[in-house]
């Protein structure tokens, strides 16, 4: 199942406070970058971020983005823009 453009738009609206966010379509889903660093994506209308040591403290559930994918963390409370921003910054910090 592909993600909807409406959910993508909602996630991007929640991320609007982060400078340097870009989104690229990929096979019906969307990859998310912050300052050129791929940190996660939108898969089946779920906001998922890569697992890092720096974002483990947020105690998110693990989800598989697609059948052959590696586990990622799901941001369940997409409505909380401040919390989403914290998680994104922590994730990108662990990827650099």
C-alpha positions as CSV (number, residue, x, y, z in Angstrom):
1,X,0.0,0.0,0.0
2,X,1.4,3.4,-1.0
3,X,1.3,6.4,1.3
4,X,-1.2,9.2,0.5
5,X,-0.2,12.6,-0.6
6,X,-2.5,14.0,2.2
7,X,-0.5,12.2,4.9
8,X,2.8,13.3,3.2
9,X,1.5,16.9,3.2
10,X,0.5,16.6,6.9
11,X,3.9,15.3,7.9
12,X,5.7,18.0,6.0
13,X,3.5,20.6,7.7
14,X,4.5,19.2,11.1
15,X,8.2,19.5,10.0
16,X,7.8,23.0,8.6
17,X,9.8,24.4,11.6
18,X,12.9,22.5,10.6
19,X,15.1,24.3,8.1
20,X,16.6,22.0,5.4
21,X,13.8,19.3,5.2
22,X,13.4,17.8,1.8
23,X,11.1,15.0,0.6
24,X,11.6,12.7,-2.4
25,X,9.0,10.2,-3.8
26,X,10.2,6.6,-4.0
27,X,8.0,3.8,-5.4
28,X,4.8,5.1,-3.8
29,X,6.5,6.2,-0.6
30,X,8.5,9.2,0.5
31,X,12.1,9.6,1.7
32,X,12.8,12.4,4.2
33,X,16.1,14.3,4.4
34,X,17.4,17.0,6.8
35,X,20.3,19.0,5.3
36,X,20.9,16.1,2.8
37,X,21.0,13.4,5.4
38,X,18.4,10.6,4.9
39,X,16.8,10.1,8.3
40,X,13.6,8.3,7.5
41,X,10.5,8.3,5.4
42,X,6.8,7.9,5.1
43,X,5.8,4.3,4.5
44,X,2.1,3.1,4.3
45,X,1.1,6.4,6.0
46,X,3.5,5.9,8.9
47,X,6.4,8.3,9.8
48,X,9.4,6.1,10.3
49,X,13.0,7.1,11.3
50,X,16.2,5.2,11.2
51,X,17.3,3.5,14.4
52,X,20.2,5.2,16.1
53,X,21.8,5.2,19.5
54,X,20.7,8.9,19.8
55,X,17.0,8.3,19.3
56,X,16.6,5.1,21.3
57,X,15.7,7.2,24.4
58,X,12.4,8.1,22.8
59,X,11.2,4.5,23.3
60,X,9.4,4.2,19.9
61,X,8.0,1.0,18.5
62,X,9.9,-0.8,15.8
63,X,8.2,-1.2,12.5
64,X,9.3,-2.7,9.2
65,X,8.9,-0.1,6.4
66,X,8.5,-2.7,3.6
67,X,8.8,-6.5,3.4
68,X,12.6,-6.7,3.0
69,X,13.4,-3.6,5.0
70,X,15.3,-3.2,8.2
71,X,13.4,-2.3,11.4
72,X,12.9,1.5,11.9
73,X,11.3,3.5,14.7
74,X,7.8,4.7,14.2
75,X,6.9,8.2,15.4
76,X,3.3,7.5,16.6
77,X,2.5,11.1,17.8
78,X,2.9,12.9,14.5
79,X,0.5,15.6,15.8
80,X,3.1,16.8,18.3
81,X,5.4,18.9,16.0
82,X,7.8,19.7,18.8
83,X,8.3,16.1,19.7
84,X,8.7,15.1,16.0
85,X,11.4,17.8,15.7
86,X,13.3,16.5,18.7
87,X,13.2,13.0,17.3
88,X,14.4,14.1,13.9
89,X,17.3,16.1,15.3
90,X,18.3,13.2,17.5
91,X,18.1,10.8,14.6
92,X,20.2,13.0,12.3
93,X,22.7,13.6,15.0
94,X,23.3,9.9,15.3
95,X,23.7,9.5,11.5
96,X,26.5,12.1,11.1
